[in-house]
Amino acid sequence: MSASGRSETTDDLLAALLDGMDAALCAFDSDGVITHWNREAERILGWTAAEAVGRKGFAGWAVRAADAQDVEERLMAAQDVPGRQVHEFALLTKEGGRVLVRTQSAGVPGADGKPAGVYCAFSEVHTQIDLERSIALSEALMDDASWGVVLVDVDLRPAVVNAHAARAFGSGRTALLGRPLGELLVQGVEELEGALQHVLADGSPPAPVELWVSVRTPEGVRRRCWRSGFLRLGSPLAEEPVPLGVGWLFQDITDARQTALDTAQLRFRAGQLHRSGRAAAECEDPAEAAAVRLDFALAGFAEHALLDVLEQSAAPDRQRLVRVAASPPMLPGAGPAAGASQARYEPGHPALQALDRIGSVRTSAPRGEAAAGWARERQWPQDAAHVLCTVLRSRGRTLGALTFVRGASRAAFEQADAAYAEEVAARVAADLDLAARPRTPGDGLPRS
């Protein structure tokens, strides 16, 4: 290829590159004559390259006469100082309107190192301000916002994490990058990944969602509730939307949500106690009233309730627990049958511990041990995984023990559960105490 051919190819390539730029660009030679003018400059000001190239400066066509000298001096001064110079000018459009632009200009050295001209990139000020605001917002969110921000790529792995989110995960910001979410969360991974995939496929949800997750931290596993919002991120450079990932913003609302759950639980349990009291009041037999209270106590609390009472023998030091009721009634072969039968508990049994302590005892099946065998040894239902035993007390005397049983699908009993069980036990004990008292002549009066 000849030198002239290579020069034409280079000029064509340069023209294509200039016209493809998002920023308006023009260039001046050392005398201030315009040598280049791209399509974005034409879009902003309306002057074509044919109309702009070859003119000396902006005077008389793209700037007011009163401003022409100042604009030219400030632009051409860029070839005498290092680095880029930033200015704001009011330029004129071809239709006569004024456009405030922000320019970045820098000198262009020649082959001998001497100034050969100036190039100037410019954009409308409001566009530049919008860009700077977007950049400033991104930096503020990624620095230390009051909520967690995670940018997740299309492979559902964190690509950018802010300081707040890193603290929520109990890790450093860089340590989280590129790791599967399953390595960061013990529970809640499926729900989170499902939400992210939905956003990638269908767009952002209309409202925030609440996700319960268990986070693996150096201090152990923590159960948290995160109110999360999701935004699908698309490339602004592609003609068609190309997903870059998902922006995930979240706040930790664990304390508020747990308080709301506790309040709702207390309200429900208070309602159950009230309803059980109304139902028990309609029972002629106090022992039947005690069984009714157990039925109401199980709702939302446990799968089984076992009622054992102390049987007084002739010798005061010889006492034994007798199973008098179970709710629901035990199936044949599944353990002690409903009705009065001796509960042969081994020493150290939680029910016996509750009698000794005059309080509540909580226990759960040990990990790695067969739950059925563990429960069978203690005369509990085979599906027992968590157990709470509390003492029955009335008029300063111990009457027996009340046992609540949960299966493996439920959480272990907590202190708040023990308080509720003790309230139920106090009412059941009063019924049993009444059942053991001799009847008086007035007890047989018909009810109205």
PERAKA-V783383 format. One record per residue. N is the residue number from 1. RES is the residue in three letters. PSI is psi as a letter, one per 40 degrees, with the letter a starting at -180 (NA if undefined). Layout:
[[N | RES | PSI] [N | RES | PSI]]
This chain:
[[1 | MET | h] [2 | SER | i] [3 | ALA | d] [4 | SER | d] [5 | GLY | d] [6 | ARG | d] [7 | SER | d] [8 | GLU | d] [9 | THR | d] [10 | THR | d] [11 | ASP | d] [12 | ASP | d] [13 | LEU | d] [14 | LEU | d] [15 | ALA | d] [16 | ALA | d] [17 | LEU | d] [18 | LEU | d] [19 | ASP | d] [20 | GLY | e] [21 | MET | i] [22 | ASP | d] [23 | ALA | i] [24 | ALA | h] [25 | LEU | h] [26 | CYS | i] [27 | ALA | i] [28 | PHE | i] [29 | ASP | a] [30 | SER | e] [31 | ASP | e] [32 | GLY | e] [33 | VAL | h] [34 | ILE | h] [35 | THR | d] [36 | HIS | i] [37 | TRP | h] [38 | ASN | i] [39 | ARG | d] [40 | GLU | d] [41 | ALA | d] [42 | GLU | d] [43 | ARG | d] [44 | ILE | d] [45 | LEU | e] [46 | GLY | e] [47 | TRP | h] [48 | THR | i] [49 | ALA | d] [50 | ALA | d] [51 | GLU | d] [52 | ALA | d] [53 | VAL | h] [54 | GLY | e] [55 | ARG | i] [56 | LYS | h] [57 | GLY | a] [58 | PHE | e] [59 | ALA | h] [60 | GLY | e] [61 | TRP | d] [62 | ALA | e] [63 | VAL | i] [64 | ARG | i] [65 | ALA | d] [66 | ALA | d] [67 | ASP | e] [68 | ALA | d] [69 | GLN | d] [70 | ASP | d] [71 | VAL | d] [72 | GLU | d] [73 | GLU | d] [74 | ARG | d] [75 | LEU | d] [76 | MET | e] [77 | ALA | e] [78 | ALA | d] [79 | GLN | e] [80 | ASP | e] [81 | VAL | i] [82 | PRO | i] [83 | GLY | a] [84 | ARG | i] [85 | GLN | h] [86 | VAL | h] [87 | HIS | i] [88 | GLU | h] [89 | PHE | i] [90 | ALA | h] [91 | LEU | i] [92 | LEU | h] [93 | THR | i] [94 | LYS | d] [95 | GLU | e] [96 | GLY | e] [97 | GLY | i] [98 | ARG | h] [99 | VAL | h] [100 | LEU | h] [101 | VAL | i] [102 | ARG | h] [103 | THR | i] [104 | GLN | h] [105 | SER | i] [106 | ALA | i] [107 | GLY | i] [108 | VAL | h] [109 | PRO | i] [110 | GLY | a] [111 | ALA | d] [112 | ASP | e] [113 | GLY | e] [114 | LYS | i] [115 | PRO | h] [116 | ALA | e] [117 | GLY | a] [118 | VAL | h] [119 | TYR | i] [120 | CYS | h] [121 | ALA | h] [122 | PHE | i] [123 | SER | i] [124 | GLU | h] [125 | VAL | d] [126 | HIS | d] [127 | THR | d] [128 | GLN | d] [129 | ILE | d] [130 | ASP | d] [131 | LEU | d] [132 | GLU | d] [133 | ARG | d] [134 | SER | d] [135 | ILE | d] [136 | ALA | d] [137 | LEU | d] [138 | SER | d] [139 | GLU | d] [140 | ALA | d] [141 | LEU | d] [142 | MET | e] [143 | ASP | c] [144 | ASP | g] [145 | ALA | i] [146 | SER | e] [147 | TRP | i] [148 | GLY | h] [149 | VAL | h] [150 | VAL | h] [151 | LEU | h] [152 | VAL | h] [153 | ASP | i] [154 | VAL | e] [155 | ASP | e] [156 | LEU | f] [157 | ARG | h] [158 | PRO | h] [159 | ALA | d] [160 | VAL | h] [161 | VAL | h] [162 | ASN | i] [163 | ALA | d] [164 | HIS | d] [165 | ALA | d] [166 | ALA | d] [167 | ARG | d] [168 | ALA | d] [169 | PHE | e] [170 | GLY | f] [171 | SER | i] [172 | GLY | i] [173 | ARG | d] [174 | THR | d] [175 | ALA | d] [176 | LEU | e] [177 | LEU | h] [178 | GLY | e] [179 | ARG | i] [180 | PRO | i] [181 | LEU | d] [182 | GLY | d] [183 | GLU | e] [184 | LEU | d] [185 | LEU | h] [186 | VAL | d] [187 | GLN | i] [188 | GLY | e] [189 | VAL | d] [190 | GLU | d] [191 | GLU | d] [192 | LEU | d] [193 | GLU | d] [194 | GLY | d] [195 | ALA | d] [196 | LEU | d] [197 | GLN | d] [198 | HIS | d] [199 | VAL | d] [200 | LEU | d] [201 | ALA | d] [202 | ASP | e] [203 | GLY | a] [204 | SER | i] [205 | PRO | i] [206 | PRO | e] [207 | ALA | i] [208 | PRO | i] [209 | VAL | i] [210 | GLU | h] [211 | LEU | h] [212 | TRP | h] [213 | VAL | i] [214 | SER | h] [215 | VAL | h] [216 | ARG | h] [217 | THR | i] [218 | PRO | d] [219 | GLU | e] [220 | GLY | a] [221 | VAL | h] [222 | ARG | h] [223 | ARG | h] [224 | ARG | i] [225 | CYS | h] [226 | TRP | h] [227 | ARG | h] [228 | SER | i] [229 | GLY | i] [230 | PHE | i] [231 | LEU | h] [232 | ARG | h] [233 | LEU | h] [234 | GLY | i] [235 | SER | h] [236 | PRO | e] [237 | LEU | e] [238 | ALA | i] [239 | GLU | d] [240 | GLU | i] [241 | PRO | h] [242 | VAL | h] [243 | PRO | h] [244 | LEU | e] [245 | GLY | a] [246 | VAL | h] [247 | GLY | h] [248 | TRP | h] [249 | LEU | h] [250 | PHE | i] [251 | GLN | i] [252 | ASP | h] [253 | ILE | f] [254 | THR | d] [255 | ASP | d] [256 | ALA | d] [257 | ARG | d] [258 | GLN | d] [259 | THR | d] [260 | ALA | d] [261 | LEU | d] [262 | ASP | d] [263 | THR | d] [264 | ALA | d] [265 | GLN | d] [266 | LEU | d] [267 | ARG | d] [268 | PHE | d] [269 | ARG | d] [270 | ALA | d] [271 | GLY | d] [272 | GLN | d] [273 | LEU | d] [274 | HIS | d] [275 | ARG | d] [276 | SER | d] [277 | GLY | d] [278 | ARG | d] [279 | ALA | d] [280 | ALA | d] [281 | ALA | e] [282 | GLU | e] [283 | CYS | h] [284 | GLU | d] [285 | ASP | h] [286 | PRO | d] [287 | ALA | d] [288 | GLU | d] [289 | ALA | d] [290 | ALA | d] [291 | ALA | d] [292 | VAL | d] [293 | ARG | d] [294 | LEU | d] [295 | ASP | d] [296 | PHE | d] [297 | ALA | d] [298 | LEU | d] [299 | ALA | h] [300 | GLY | e] [301 | PHE | d] [302 | ALA | i] [303 | GLU | d] [304 | HIS | i] [305 | ALA | h] [306 | LEU | h] [307 | LEU | h] [308 | ASP | h] [309 | VAL | i] [310 | LEU | h] [311 | GLU | h] [312 | GLN | h] [313 | SER | i] [314 | ALA | d] [315 | ALA | h] [316 | PRO | d] [317 | ASP | e] [318 | ARG | h] [319 | GLN | i] [320 | ARG | i] [321 | LEU | h] [322 | VAL | h] [323 | ARG | h] [324 | VAL | e] [325 | ALA | i] [326 | ALA | h] [327 | SER | h] [328 | PRO | i] [329 | PRO | i] [330 | MET | i] [331 | LEU | i] [332 | PRO | h] [333 | GLY | e] [334 | ALA | e] [335 | GLY | a] [336 | PRO | h] [337 | ALA | i] [338 | ALA | i] [339 | GLY | i] [340 | ALA | h] [341 | SER | i] [342 | GLN | h] [343 | ALA | h] [344 | ARG | g] [345 | TYR | h] [346 | GLU | i] [347 | PRO | i] [348 | GLY | e] [349 | HIS | i] [350 | PRO | d] [351 | ALA | d] [352 | LEU | d] [353 | GLN | d] [354 | ALA | d] [355 | LEU | d] [356 | ASP | d] [357 | ARG | e] [358 | ILE | f] [359 | GLY | a] [360 | SER | i] [361 | VAL | h] [362 | ARG | i] [363 | THR | i] [364 | SER | i] [365 | ALA | h] [366 | PRO | i] [367 | ARG | h] [368 | GLY | e] [369 | GLU | i] [370 | ALA | h] [371 | ALA | d] [372 | ALA | d] [373 | GLY | d] [374 | TRP | d] [375 | ALA | d] [376 | ARG | d] [377 | GLU | d] [378 | ARG | e] [379 | GLN | f] [380 | TRP | i] [381 | PRO | i] [382 | GLN | d] [383 | ASP | e] [384 | ALA | h] [385 | ALA | d] [386 | HIS | h] [387 | VAL | i] [388 | LEU | h] [389 | CYS | h] [390 | THR | i] [391 | VAL | i] [392 | LEU | h] [393 | ARG | h] [394 | SER | h] [395 | ARG | f] [396 | GLY | e] [397 | ARG | i] [398 | THR | h] [399 | LEU | d] [400 | GLY | a] [401 | ALA | i] [402 | LEU | h] [403 | THR | h] [404 | PHE | h] [405 | VAL | h] [406 | ARG | i] [407 | GLY | i] [408 | ALA | d] [409 | SER | e] [410 | ARG | i] [411 | ALA | i] [412 | ALA | i] [413 | PHE | i] [414 | GLU | i] [415 | GLN | d] [416 | ALA | d] [417 | ASP | d] [418 | ALA | d] [419 | ALA | d] [420 | TYR | d] [421 | ALA | d] [422 | GLU | d] [423 | GLU | d] [424 | VAL | d] [425 | ALA | d] [426 | ALA | d] [427 | ARG | d] [428 | VAL | d] [429 | ALA | d] [430 | ALA | d] [431 | ASP | d] [432 | LEU | d] [433 | ASP | d] [434 | LEU | d] [435 | ALA | d] [436 | ALA | e] [437 | ARG | i] [438 | PRO | i] [439 | ARG | i] [440 | THR | i] [441 | PRO | d] [442 | GLY | e] [443 | ASP | d] [444 | GLY | e] [445 | LEU | i] [446 | PRO | i] [447 | ARG | i] [448 | SER | NA]]
